[in-house]
Amino acid sequence: MQVILIGFMGSGKTTIGQLLARTLATNHIDLDEFIMQKAQQSITEIFATKGETYFRQLEQLYLKQTLKLPGVLSTGGGTPIIAPNAALLARSKIPIVWLSTSIQTTFQRIQNDTSRPLVNDLDTTALIKLQKKRNPLYQSLANIIIPTDELTPQQIVAQIQRQLKLA
Ligand code: S3P
């Protein structure tokens, strides 16, 4: 991998990953998408039928695999929160970009989403708590931080390219 995107649900990891990969003329891998293809099940189905612990095992297995592939990797919101995954990401020496999004923007984007099991299962207070708890972990792993609230996808990609000096 050339760049890794991390951030909370709704921070734009997939959208920005696709656009950044297109701009750099490289591959884009979305870890959730990769897991769904391998498991032949949606993330919601995996959580519902086998539980979050099983999902996290798949996530760790496929994180290891995708880190070896070329391109831009969009992780899941919880990927870097699991200690062994954080260690894998840090050891990889691949530049890590945190797409940082305010709680307000996060909620505008994810509140009506039914495809995210944690959004379905947790109430607003619990989701806010989760984001606040995770932010320092995202921050500690990130080589660069992009506060995305006021930026268009094109501006975010341009900032990533400029800050990481990617042609
Ligand atoms: C999760 C985020 C999701 C997905 C799963 C768990 C999380 O990815 O991996 O539902 O723990 O925050 P997105 O951040 O792409 O929604």
Backbone and ligand atoms as CSV (ligand in chain L), in Angstrom:
chain,resi,resn,atom,element,x,y,z
A,1,MET,N,N,0.827,-1.197,0.000
A,1,MET,CA,C,0.000,0.000,0.000
A,1,MET,C,C,0.865,1.253,0.000
A,2,GLN,N,N,0.277,2.296,-0.564
A,2,GLN,CA,C,0.993,3.567,-0.691
A,2,GLN,C,C,0.477,4.582,0.349
A,3,VAL,N,N,-0.842,4.490,0.616
A,3,VAL,CA,C,-1.476,5.383,1.596
A,3,VAL,C,C,-2.577,4.595,2.314
A,4,ILE,N,N,-2.733,4.866,3.618
A,4,ILE,CA,C,-3.813,4.235,4.395
A,4,ILE,C,C,-4.703,5.346,4.958
A,5,LEU,N,N,-6.001,5.188,4.782
A,5,LEU,CA,C,-6.950,6.166,5.327
A,5,LEU,C,C,-7.628,5.567,6.558
A,6,ILE,N,N,-7.636,6.351,7.639
A,6,ILE,CA,C,-8.343,5.928,8.853
A,6,ILE,C,C,-9.316,7.034,9.258
A,7,GLY,N,N,-10.268,6.676,10.108
A,7,GLY,CA,C,-11.224,7.673,10.600
A,7,GLY,C,C,-12.524,7.003,10.995
A,8,PHE,N,N,-13.356,7.772,11.698
A,8,PHE,CA,C,-14.619,7.246,12.212
A,8,PHE,C,C,-15.576,6.948,11.050
A,9,MET,N,N,-16.623,6.200,11.342
A,9,MET,CA,C,-17.670,5.962,10.344
A,9,MET,C,C,-18.163,7.298,9.805
A,10,GLY,N,N,-18.358,7.381,8.504
A,10,GLY,CA,C,-18.888,8.608,7.914
A,10,GLY,C,C,-17.830,9.675,7.664
A,11,SER,N,N,-16.556,9.350,7.888
A,11,SER,CA,C,-15.517,10.379,7.684
A,11,SER,C,C,-15.111,10.504,6.221
A,12,GLY,N,N,-15.590,9.601,5.379
A,12,GLY,CA,C,-15.324,9.722,3.935
A,12,GLY,C,C,-14.187,8.839,3.443
A,13,LYS,N,N,-13.821,7.831,4.231
A,13,LYS,CA,C,-12.668,6.994,3.868
A,13,LYS,C,C,-12.843,6.339,2.498
A,14,THR,N,N,-14.048,5.842,2.215
A,14,THR,CA,C,-14.272,5.157,0.940
A,14,THR,C,C,-14.278,6.150,-0.219
A,15,THR,N,N,-15.030,7.230,-0.082
A,15,THR,CA,C,-15.115,8.241,-1.154
A,15,THR,C,C,-13.732,8.810,-1.467
A,16,ILE,N,N,-13.009,9.192,-0.428
A,16,ILE,CA,C,-11.693,9.820,-0.624
A,16,ILE,C,C,-10.697,8.778,-1.154
A,17,GLY,N,N,-10.797,7.568,-0.647
A,17,GLY,CA,C,-9.896,6.504,-1.125
A,17,GLY,C,C,-10.054,6.262,-2.614
A,18,GLN,N,N,-11.314,6.227,-3.059
A,18,GLN,CA,C,-11.573,6.006,-4.493
A,18,GLN,C,C,-10.993,7.150,-5.321
A,19,LEU,N,N,-11.256,8.380,-4.874
A,19,LEU,CA,C,-10.810,9.555,-5.633
A,19,LEU,C,C,-9.286,9.683,-5.611
A,20,LEU,N,N,-8.691,9.418,-4.454
A,20,LEU,CA,C,-7.225,9.504,-4.347
A,20,LEU,C,C,-6.566,8.454,-5.250
A,21,ALA,N,N,-7.108,7.245,-5.234
A,21,ALA,CA,C,-6.537,6.173,-6.067
A,21,ALA,C,C,-6.648,6.533,-7.547
A,22,ARG,N,N,-7.808,7.082,-7.925
A,22,ARG,CA,C,-7.999,7.474,-9.330
A,22,ARG,C,C,-6.986,8.561,-9.696
A,23,THR,N,N,-6.805,9.517,-8.805
A,23,THR,CA,C,-5.874,10.627,-9.057
A,23,THR,C,C,-4.435,10.122,-9.188
A,24,LEU,N,N,-4.092,9.124,-8.378
A,24,LEU,CA,C,-2.720,8.597,-8.400
A,24,LEU,C,C,-2.572,7.462,-9.411
A,25,ALA,N,N,-3.655,7.163,-10.117
A,25,ALA,CA,C,-3.682,6.064,-11.098
A,25,ALA,C,C,-3.220,4.748,-10.457
A,26,THR,N,N,-3.805,4.460,-9.306
A,26,THR,CA,C,-3.468,3.202,-8.621
A,26,THR,C,C,-4.756,2.512,-8.158
A,27,ASN,N,N,-4.592,1.367,-7.495
A,27,ASN,CA,C,-5.768,0.607,-7.038
A,27,ASN,C,C,-6.344,1.202,-5.762
A,28,HIS,N,N,-7.644,0.993,-5.596
A,28,HIS,CA,C,-8.261,1.318,-4.314
A,28,HIS,C,C,-8.788,0.039,-3.698
A,29,ILE,N,N,-8.458,-0.170,-2.414
A,29,ILE,CA,C,-9.054,-1.301,-1.697
A,29,ILE,C,C,-9.774,-0.765,-0.475
A,30,ASP,N,N,-11.040,-1.161,-0.379
A,30,ASP,CA,C,-11.843,-0.823,0.784
A,30,ASP,C,C,-11.898,-2.092,1.638
A,31,LEU,N,N,-11.379,-2.001,2.861
A,31,LEU,CA,C,-11.248,-3.211,3.685
A,31,LEU,C,C,-12.604,-3.875,3.941
A,32,ASP,N,N,-13.647,-3.079,4.210
A,32,ASP,CA,C,-14.979,-3.663,4.432
A,32,ASP,C,C,-15.456,-4.418,3.193
A,33,GLU,N,N,-15.229,-3.807,2.035
A,33,GLU,CA,C,-15.618,-4.413,0.759
A,33,GLU,C,C,-14.858,-5.729,0.538
A,34,PHE,N,N,-13.574,-5.712,0.852
A,34,PHE,CA,C,-12.703,-6.888,0.709
A,34,PHE,C,C,-13.223,-8.020,1.611
A,35,ILE,N,N,-13.570,-7.661,2.850
A,35,ILE,CA,C,-14.086,-8.655,3.803
A,35,ILE,C,C,-15.404,-9.243,3.271
A,36,MET,N,N,-16.275,-8.368,2.751
A,36,MET,CA,C,-17.587,-8.840,2.253
A,36,MET,C,C,-17.409,-9.798,1.087
A,37,GLN,N,N,-16.464,-9.475,0.206
A,37,GLN,CA,C,-16.229,-10.354,-0.949
A,37,GLN,C,C,-15.703,-11.703,-0.497
A,38,LYS,N,N,-14.747,-11.685,0.433
A,38,LYS,CA,C,-14.152,-12.943,0.911
A,38,LYS,C,C,-15.189,-13.767,1.678
A,39,ALA,N,N,-15.987,-13.104,2.515
A,39,ALA,CA,C,-16.949,-13.817,3.362
A,39,ALA,C,C,-18.255,-14.117,2.626
A,40,GLN,N,N,-18.425,-13.450,1.473
A,40,GLN,CA,C,-19.687,-13.596,0.728
A,40,GLN,C,C,-20.896,-13.231,1.589
A,41,GLN,N,N,-20.722,-12.224,2.410
A,41,GLN,CA,C,-21.796,-11.746,3.297
A,41,GLN,C,C,-21.595,-10.253,3.525
A,42,SER,N,N,-22.673,-9.533,3.765
A,42,SER,CA,C,-22.522,-8.106,4.089
A,42,SER,C,C,-21.995,-7.980,5.518
A,43,ILE,N,N,-21.472,-6.776,5.837
A,43,ILE,CA,C,-20.956,-6.543,7.198
A,43,ILE,C,C,-22.093,-6.736,8.215
A,44,THR,N,N,-23.273,-6.234,7.867
A,44,THR,CA,C,-24.433,-6.384,8.768
A,44,THR,C,C,-24.729,-7.865,9.011
A,45,GLU,N,N,-24.679,-8.667,7.946
A,45,GLU,CA,C,-24.951,-10.112,8.106
A,45,GLU,C,C,-23.877,-10.791,8.958
A,46,ILE,N,N,-22.623,-10.401,8.744
A,46,ILE,CA,C,-21.542,-11.014,9.532
A,46,ILE,C,C,-21.752,-10.701,11.019
A,47,PHE,N,N,-22.024,-9.424,11.331
A,47,PHE,CA,C,-22.273,-9.043,12.730
A,47,PHE,C,C,-23.463,-9.825,13.285
A,48,ALA,N,N,-24.536,-9.931,12.479
A,48,ALA,CA,C,-25.781,-10.540,12.978
A,48,ALA,C,C,-25.642,-12.047,13.160
A,49,THR,N,N,-24.940,-12.709,12.232
A,49,THR,CA,C,-24.917,-14.179,12.300
A,49,THR,C,C,-23.721,-14.707,13.085
A,50,LYS,N,N,-22.581,-13.989,13.039
A,50,LYS,CA,C,-21.381,-14.545,13.687
A,50,LYS,C,C,-20.823,-13.642,14.787
A,51,GLY,N,N,-21.320,-12.418,14.871
A,51,GLY,CA,C,-20.908,-11.529,15.963
A,51,GLY,C,C,-19.718,-10.647,15.619
A,52,GLU,N,N,-19.536,-9.607,16.448
A,52,GLU,CA,C,-18.471,-8.632,16.178
A,52,GLU,C,C,-17.081,-9.261,16.329
A,53,THR,N,N,-16.915,-10.156,17.312
A,53,THR,CA,C,-15.585,-10.750,17.531
A,53,THR,C,C,-15.114,-11.478,16.279
A,54,TYR,N,N,-16.022,-12.205,15.645
A,54,TYR,CA,C,-15.671,-12.914,14.410
A,54,TYR,C,C,-15.331,-11.908,13.305
A,55,PHE,N,N,-16.132,-10.851,13.207
A,55,PHE,CA,C,-15.844,-9.811,12.206
A,55,PHE,C,C,-14.437,-9.248,12.427
A,56,ARG,N,N,-14.066,-8.996,13.684
A,56,ARG,CA,C,-12.744,-8.419,13.984
A,56,ARG,C,C,-11.622,-9.388,13.603
A,57,GLN,N,N,-11.901,-10.704,13.711
A,57,GLN,CA,C,-10.885,-11.687,13.287
A,57,GLN,C,C,-10.671,-11.604,11.777
A,58,LEU,N,N,-11.782,-11.534,11.038
A,58,LEU,CA,C,-11.680,-11.404,9.577
A,58,LEU,C,C,-10.955,-10.111,9.220
A,59,GLU,N,N,-11.327,-9.049,9.932
A,59,GLU,CA,C,-10.753,-7.724,9.648
A,59,GLU,C,C,-9.228,-7.762,9.805
A,60,GLN,N,N,-8.778,-8.424,10.877
A,60,GLN,CA,C,-7.325,-8.490,11.123
A,60,GLN,C,C,-6.623,-9.323,10.054
A,61,LEU,N,N,-7.237,-10.462,9.718
A,61,LEU,CA,C,-6.671,-11.338,8.684
A,61,LEU,C,C,-6.530,-10.595,7.355
A,62,TYR,N,N,-7.599,-9.894,6.965
A,62,TYR,CA,C,-7.584,-9.247,5.646
A,62,TYR,C,C,-6.822,-7.925,5.670
A,63,LEU,N,N,-6.674,-7.330,6.845
A,63,LEU,CA,C,-5.801,-6.154,6.929
A,63,LEU,C,C,-4.376,-6.574,6.579
A,64,LYS,N,N,-3.931,-7.692,7.186
A,64,LYS,CA,C,-2.575,-8.201,6.916
A,64,LYS,C,C,-2.378,-8.411,5.421
A,65,GLN,N,N,-3.391,-9.013,4.786
A,65,GLN,CA,C,-3.273,-9.317,3.347
A,65,GLN,C,C,-3.268,-8.050,2.505
A,66,THR,N,N,-4.177,-7.136,2.798
A,66,THR,CA,C,-4.307,-5.964,1.922
A,66,THR,C,C,-3.119,-5.001,2.080
A,67,LEU,N,N,-2.476,-5.009,3.245
A,67,LEU,CA,C,-1.312,-4.130,3.431
A,67,LEU,C,C,-0.198,-4.467,2.435
A,68,LYS,N,N,-0.206,-5.704,1.957
A,68,LYS,CA,C,0.855,-6.131,1.027
A,68,LYS,C,C,0.531,-5.764,-0.422
A,69,LEU,N,N,-0.694,-5.325,-0.680
A,69,LEU,CA,C,-1.106,-5.016,-2.058
A,69,LEU,C,C,-0.771,-3.563,-2.388
A,70,PRO,N,N,-0.636,-3.251,-3.684
A,70,PRO,CA,C,-0.362,-1.857,-4.040
A,70,PRO,C,C,-1.637,-1.006,-4.000
A,71,GLY,N,N,-1.490,0.286,-3.768
A,71,GLY,CA,C,-2.636,1.197,-3.891
A,71,GLY,C,C,-2.966,1.964,-2.626
A,72,VAL,N,N,-4.239,2.374,-2.564
A,72,VAL,CA,C,-4.758,3.159,-1.429
A,72,VAL,C,C,-5.713,2.255,-0.649
A,73,LEU,N,N,-5.542,2.210,0.679
A,73,LEU,CA,C,-6.402,1.365,1.519
A,73,LEU,C,C,-7.313,2.217,2.387
A,74,SER,N,N,-8.628,2.005,2.245
A,74,SER,CA,C,-9.598,2.609,3.158
A,74,SER,C,C,-9.924,1.560,4.216
A,75,THR,N,N,-9.579,1.846,5.468
A,75,THR,CA,C,-9.862,0.898,6.550
A,75,THR,C,C,-11.304,1.074,7.028
A,76,GLY,N,N,-11.753,0.215,7.935
A,76,GLY,CA,C,-13.041,0.407,8.600
A,76,GLY,C,C,-12.811,1.320,9.811
A,77,GLY,N,N,-13.876,1.936,10.292
A,77,GLY,CA,C,-13.743,2.870,11.409
A,77,GLY,C,C,-13.130,2.251,12.656
A,78,GLY,N,N,-13.344,0.935,12.836
A,78,GLY,CA,C,-12.824,0.284,14.041
A,78,GLY,C,C,-11.487,-0.400,13.827
A,79,THR,N,N,-11.015,-0.465,12.593
A,79,THR,CA,C,-9.788,-1.230,12.292
A,79,THR,C,C,-8.607,-0.816,13.178
A,80,PRO,N,N,-8.270,0.487,13.257
A,80,PRO,CA,C,-7.051,0.844,14.008
A,80,PRO,C,C,-7.231,0.817,15.516
A,81,ILE,N,N,-8.464,0.551,15.958
A,81,ILE,CA,C,-8.761,0.584,17.385
A,81,ILE,C,C,-8.327,-0.708,18.065
A,82,ILE,N,N,-8.286,-1.779,17.282
A,82,ILE,CA,C,-7.863,-3.075,17.810
A,82,ILE,C,C,-6.331,-3.057,17.892
A,83,ALA,N,N,-5.785,-3.346,19.078
A,83,ALA,CA,C,-4.336,-3.165,19.305
A,83,ALA,C,C,-3.449,-3.876,18.266
A,84,PRO,N,N,-3.703,-5.155,17.939
A,84,PRO,CA,C,-2.821,-5.793,16.944
A,84,PRO,C,C,-2.898,-5.114,15.575
A,85,ASN,N,N,-4.067,-4.584,15.231
A,85,ASN,CA,C,-4.186,-3.868,13.948
A,85,ASN,C,C,-3.396,-2.563,13.997
A,86,ALA,N,N,-3.481,-1.857,15.124
A,86,ALA,CA,C,-2.733,-0.604,15.269
A,86,ALA,C,C,-1.239,-0.889,15.126
A,87,ALA,N,N,-0.788,-2.017,15.708
A,87,ALA,CA,C,0.632,-2.378,15.621
A,87,ALA,C,C,1.009,-2.688,14.167
A,88,LEU,N,N,0.126,-3.416,13.475
A,88,LEU,CA,C,0.379,-3.744,12.059
A,88,LEU,C,C,0.488,-2.462,11.225
A,89,LEU,N,N,-0.429,-1.540,11.478
A,89,LEU,CA,C,-0.450,-0.284,10.713
A,89,LEU,C,C,0.817,0.531,11.000
A,90,ALA,N,N,1.169,0.634,12.279
A,90,ALA,CA,C,2.346,1.439,12.642
A,90,ALA,C,C,3.619,0.823,12.071
A,91,ARG,N,N,3.713,-0.497,12.155
A,91,ARG,CA,C,4.922,-1.194,11.668
A,91,ARG,C,C,5.060,-1.138,10.156
A,92,SER,N,N,3.933,-0.945,9.471
A,92,SER,CA,C,3.961,-0.997,7.995
A,92,SER,C,C,4.769,0.153,7.396
A,93,LYS,N,N,4.892,1.244,8.159
A,93,LYS,CA,C,5.614,2.448,7.690
A,93,LYS,C,C,4.933,3.118,6.493
A,94,ILE,N,N,3.724,2.695,6.199
A,94,ILE,CA,C,2.955,3.318,5.105
A,94,ILE,C,C,2.318,4.596,5.688
A,95,PRO,N,N,2.336,5.715,4.933
A,95,PRO,CA,C,1.730,6.936,5.473
A,95,PRO,C,C,0.254,6.743,5.816
A,96,ILE,N,N,-0.115,7.211,7.004
A,96,ILE,CA,C,-1.493,7.055,7.490
A,96,ILE,C,C,-2.146,8.433,7.570
A,97,VAL,N,N,-3.311,8.542,6.946
A,97,VAL,CA,C,-4.056,9.801,6.917
A,97,VAL,C,C,-5.319,9.635,7.761
A,98,TRP,N,N,-5.485,10.495,8.753
A,98,TRP,CA,C,-6.733,10.498,9.530
A,98,TRP,C,C,-7.671,11.543,8.936
A,99,LEU,N,N,-8.796,11.077,8.451
A,99,LEU,CA,C,-9.855,11.987,7.996
A,99,LEU,C,C,-10.679,12.306,9.239
A,100,SER,N,N,-10.461,13.492,9.768
A,100,SER,CA,C,-11.073,13.872,11.032
A,100,SER,C,C,-12.359,14.655,10.770
A,101,THR,N,N,-13.428,14.211,11.402
A,101,THR,CA,C,-14.750,14.781,11.142
A,101,THR,C,C,-15.410,15.127,12.465
A,102,SER,N,N,-16.074,16.277,12.526
A,102,SER,CA,C,-16.738,16.654,13.779
A,102,SER,C,C,-17.913,15.706,14.052
A,103,ILE,N,N,-18.317,15.689,15.307
A,103,ILE,CA,C,-19.434,14.827,15.708
A,103,ILE,C,C,-20.693,15.209,14.920
A,104,GLN,N,N,-20.888,16.512,14.748
A,104,GLN,CA,C,-22.083,16.996,14.021
A,104,GLN,C,C,-22.111,16.466,12.577
A,105,THR,N,N,-20.996,16.620,11.888
A,105,THR,CA,C,-20.936,16.153,10.490
A,105,THR,C,C,-21.095,14.638,10.428
A,106,THR,N,N,-20.451,13.951,11.358
A,106,THR,CA,C,-20.567,12.493,11.401
A,106,THR,C,C,-22.040,12.097,11.433
A,107,PHE,N,N,-22.782,12.768,12.333
A,107,PHE,CA,C,-24.178,12.364,12.506
A,107,PHE,C,C,-25.054,12.696,11.324
A,108,GLN,N,N,-24.775,13.836,10.696
A,108,GLN,CA,C,-25.530,14.160,9.487
A,108,GLN,C,C,-25.366,13.034,8.464
A,109,ARG,N,N,-24.150,12.483,8.406
A,109,ARG,CA,C,-23.860,11.474,7.377
A,109,ARG,C,C,-24.356,10.077,7.723
A,110,ILE,N,N,-24.290,9.693,9.002
A,110,ILE,CA,C,-24.551,8.269,9.291
A,110,ILE,C,C,-25.881,7.979,9.970
A,111,GLN,N,N,-26.602,9.016,10.401
A,111,GLN,CA,C,-27.745,8.738,11.284
A,111,GLN,C,C,-28.834,7.876,10.634
A,112,ASN,N,N,-29.016,8.019,9.322
A,112,ASN,CA,C,-30.074,7.225,8.678
A,112,ASN,C,C,-29.535,6.005,7.933
A,113,ASP,N,N,-28.283,5.680,8.216
A,113,ASP,CA,C,-27.640,4.580,7.509
A,113,ASP,C,C,-28.001,3.252,8.169
A,114,THR,N,N,-28.520,2.320,7.393
A,114,THR,CA,C,-28.888,1.027,7.980
A,114,THR,C,C,-27.842,-0.048,7.671
A,115,SER,N,N,-26.792,0.333,6.940
A,115,SER,CA,C,-25.810,-0.683,6.547
A,115,SER,C,C,-24.664,-0.804,7.562
A,116,ARG,N,N,-24.706,0.029,8.612
A,116,ARG,CA,C,-23.626,-0.038,9.608
A,116,ARG,C,C,-24.197,-0.602,10.912
A,117,PRO,N,N,-23.768,-1.816,11.286
A,117,PRO,CA,C,-24.354,-2.449,12.475
A,117,PRO,C,C,-24.206,-1.615,13.737
A,118,LEU,N,N,-23.071,-0.920,13.911
A,118,LEU,CA,C,-22.897,-0.154,15.149
A,118,LEU,C,C,-23.864,1.025,15.204
A,119,VAL,N,N,-24.198,1.588,14.030
A,119,VAL,CA,C,-25.154,2.705,13.993
A,119,VAL,C,C,-26.551,2.172,14.338
A,120,ASN,N,N,-26.831,0.958,13.881
A,120,ASN,CA,C,-28.134,0.350,14.186
A,120,ASN,C,C,-28.246,-0.008,15.667
A,121,ASP,N,N,-27.124,-0.450,16.248
A,121,ASP,CA,C,-27.170,-1.005,17.607
A,121,ASP,C,C,-26.998,0.037,18.713
A,122,LEU,N,N,-26.278,1.128,18.407
A,122,LEU,CA,C,-25.966,2.091,19.472
A,122,LEU,C,C,-26.847,3.332,19.349
A,123,ASP,N,N,-27.184,3.939,20.492
A,123,ASP,CA,C,-27.932,5.201,20.411
A,123,ASP,C,C,-26.939,6.354,20.224
A,124,THR,N,N,-27.499,7.548,20.003
A,124,THR,CA,C,-26.655,8.699,19.666
A,124,THR,C,C,-25.595,8.954,20.740
A,125,THR,N,N,-25.998,8.900,22.006
A,125,THR,CA,C,-25.040,9.171,23.087
A,125,THR,C,C,-23.878,8.183,23.038
A,126,ALA,N,N,-24.189,6.920,22.812
A,126,ALA,CA,C,-23.141,5.894,22.792
A,126,ALA,C,C,-22.215,6.083,21.584
A,127,LEU,N,N,-22.782,6.506,20.458
A,127,LEU,CA,C,-21.954,6.735,19.262
A,127,LEU,C,C,-21.024,7.935,19.462
A,128,ILE,N,N,-21.549,8.976,20.113
A,128,ILE,CA,C,-20.711,10.159,20.386
A,128,ILE,C,C,-19.558,9.759,21.318
A,129,LYS,N,N,-19.892,8.966,22.335
A,129,LYS,CA,C,-18.872,8.487,23.272
A,129,LYS,C,C,-17.804,7.675,22.556
A,130,LEU,N,N,-18.281,6.835,21.622
A,130,LEU,CA,C,-17.352,5.977,20.864
A,130,LEU,C,C,-16.400,6.819,20.021
A,131,GLN,N,N,-16.960,7.831,19.354
A,131,GLN,CA,C,-16.105,8.682,18.512
A,131,GLN,C,C,-15.073,9.429,19.370
A,132,LYS,N,N,-15.532,9.954,20.510
A,132,LYS,CA,C,-14.620,10.688,21.399
A,132,LYS,C,C,-13.512,9.774,21.927
A,133,LYS,N,N,-13.863,8.528,22.195
A,133,LYS,CA,C,-12.884,7.568,22.709
A,133,LYS,C,C,-11.868,7.198,21.625
A,134,ARG,N,N,-12.350,7.106,20.387
A,134,ARG,CA,C,-11.465,6.658,19.312
A,134,ARG,C,C,-10.559,7.765,18.784
A,135,ASN,N,N,-11.004,9.012,18.845
A,135,ASN,CA,C,-10.229,10.089,18.209
A,135,ASN,C,C,-8.757,10.133,18.626
A,136,PRO,N,N,-8.430,10.004,19.941
A,136,PRO,CA,C,-7.002,10.036,20.303
A,136,PRO,C,C,-6.208,8.877,19.685
A,137,LEU,N,N,-6.869,7.750,19.473
A,137,LEU,CA,C,-6.176,6.601,18.855
A,137,LEU,C,C,-5.897,6.872,17.379
A,138,TYR,N,N,-6.901,7.447,16.692
A,138,TYR,CA,C,-6.668,7.819,15.287
A,138,TYR,C,C,-5.502,8.817,15.218
A,139,GLN,N,N,-5.560,9.777,16.125
A,139,GLN,CA,C,-4.546,10.844,16.125
A,139,GLN,C,C,-3.140,10.284,16.361
A,140,SER,N,N,-3.039,9.327,17.277
A,140,SER,CA,C,-1.706,8.819,17.619
A,140,SER,C,C,-1.095,8.009,16.469
A,141,LEU,N,N,-1.928,7.452,15.621
A,141,LEU,CA,C,-1.397,6.648,14.500
A,141,LEU,C,C,-1.106,7.483,13.261
A,142,ALA,N,N,-1.773,8.630,13.160
A,142,ALA,CA,C,-1.762,9.366,11.889
A,142,ALA,C,C,-0.451,10.104,11.633
A,143,ASN,N,N,0.008,10.045,10.402
A,143,ASN,CA,C,1.134,10.887,9.973
A,143,ASN,C,C,0.627,12.262,9.559
A,144,ILE,N,N,-0.557,12.285,8.948
A,144,ILE,CA,C,-1.179,13.583,8.677
A,144,ILE,C,C,-2.662,13.529,9.047
A,145,ILE,N,N,-3.179,14.708,9.412
A,145,ILE,CA,C,-4.580,14.812,9.841
A,145,ILE,C,C,-5.262,15.830,8.941
A,146,ILE,N,N,-6.393,15.430,8.358
A,146,ILE,CA,C,-7.143,16.376,7.527
A,146,ILE,C,C,-8.514,16.606,8.172
A,147,PRO,N,N,-8.767,17.793,8.716
A,147,PRO,CA,C,-10.114,18.080,9.214
A,147,PRO,C,C,-11.016,18.311,7.998
A,148,THR,N,N,-11.956,17.429,7.787
A,148,THR,CA,C,-12.644,17.367,6.488
A,148,THR,C,C,-13.943,18.169,6.401
A,149,ASP,N,N,-14.461,18.634,7.531
A,149,ASP,CA,C,-15.819,19.212,7.557
A,149,ASP,C,C,-16.092,20.237,6.461
A,150,GLU,N,N,-15.131,21.129,6.251
A,150,GLU,CA,C,-15.381,22.255,5.331
A,150,GLU,C,C,-14.814,22.000,3.938
A,151,LEU,N,N,-14.309,20.810,3.684
A,151,LEU,CA,C,-13.599,20.579,2.420
A,151,LEU,C,C,-14.375,19.672,1.473
A,152,THR,N,N,-14.198,19.898,0.169
A,152,THR,CA,C,-14.779,18.989,-0.830
A,152,THR,C,C,-13.834,17.788,-0.970
A,153,PRO,N,N,-14.327,16.680,-1.529
A,153,PRO,CA,C,-13.438,15.529,-1.750
A,153,PRO,C,C,-12.191,15.915,-2.552
A,154,GLN,N,N,-12.359,16.776,-3.561
A,154,GLN,CA,C,-11.216,17.188,-4.390
A,154,GLN,C,C,-10.183,17.943,-3.548
A,155,GLN,N,N,-10.678,18.808,-2.664
A,155,GLN,CA,C,-9.751,19.567,-1.805
A,155,GLN,C,C,-9.026,18.634,-0.818
A,156,ILE,N,N,-9.745,17.647,-0.329
A,156,ILE,CA,C,-9.130,16.697,0.616
A,156,ILE,C,C,-8.021,15.920,-0.086
A,157,VAL,N,N,-8.323,15.439,-1.297
A,157,VAL,CA,C,-7.322,14.680,-2.056
A,157,VAL,C,C,-6.109,15.563,-2.357
A,158,ALA,N,N,-6.364,16.813,-2.734
A,158,ALA,CA,C,-5.256,17.726,-3.043
A,158,ALA,C,C,-4.382,17.936,-1.798
A,159,GLN,N,N,-5.021,18.064,-0.640
A,159,GLN,CA,C,-4.246,18.241,0.604
A,159,GLN,C,C,-3.406,17.016,0.931
A,160,ILE,N,N,-3.992,15.842,0.726
A,160,ILE,CA,C,-3.239,14.603,0.995
A,160,ILE,C,C,-2.023,14.540,0.070
A,161,GLN,N,N,-2.259,14.838,-1.212
A,161,GLN,CA,C,-1.153,14.788,-2.180
A,161,GLN,C,C,-0.056,15.775,-1.798
A,162,ARG,N,N,-0.472,16.994,-1.418
A,162,ARG,CA,C,0.499,18.027,-1.085
A,162,ARG,C,C,1.282,17.632,0.180
A,163,GLN,N,N,0.553,17.191,1.197
A,163,GLN,CA,C,1.236,16.922,2.461
A,163,GLN,C,C,2.100,15.665,2.411
A,164,LEU,N,N,1.696,14.700,1.589
A,164,LEU,CA,C,2.509,13.472,1.478
A,164,LEU,C,C,3.454,13.537,0.280
A,165,LYS,N,N,3.407,14.658,-0.433
A,165,LYS,CA,C,4.256,14.854,-1.620
A,165,LYS,C,C,4.081,13.714,-2.629
A,166,LEU,N,N,2.812,13.410,-2.903
A,166,LEU,CA,C,2.503,12.344,-3.865
A,166,LEU,C,C,2.222,12.991,-5.220
A,167,ALA,N,N,2.856,12.488,-6.228
A,167,ALA,CA,C,2.656,13.083,-7.563
A,167,ALA,C,C,1.361,12.572,-8.171
L,1,S3P,C1,C,-17.001,-0.146,12.066
L,1,S3P,C2,C,-16.982,0.623,10.925
L,1,S3P,C3,C,-17.428,0.114,9.620
L,1,S3P,C4,C,-17.310,-1.418,9.561
L,1,S3P,C5,C,-17.987,-2.044,10.730
L,1,S3P,C6,C,-17.423,-1.572,12.066
L,1,S3P,C7,C,-16.541,0.467,13.334
L,1,S3P,O1,O,-16.662,0.719,8.573
L,1,S3P,O2,O,-15.963,-1.812,9.492
L,1,S3P,O3,O,-19.348,-1.764,10.643
L,1,S3P,O4,O,-16.211,-0.259,14.290
L,1,S3P,O5,O,-16.451,1.726,13.380
L,1,S3P,P1,P,-16.894,2.246,8.070
L,1,S3P,O6,O,-16.058,3.120,8.945
L,1,S3P,O7,O,-16.410,2.206,6.676
L,1,S3P,O8,O,-18.343,2.512,8.199
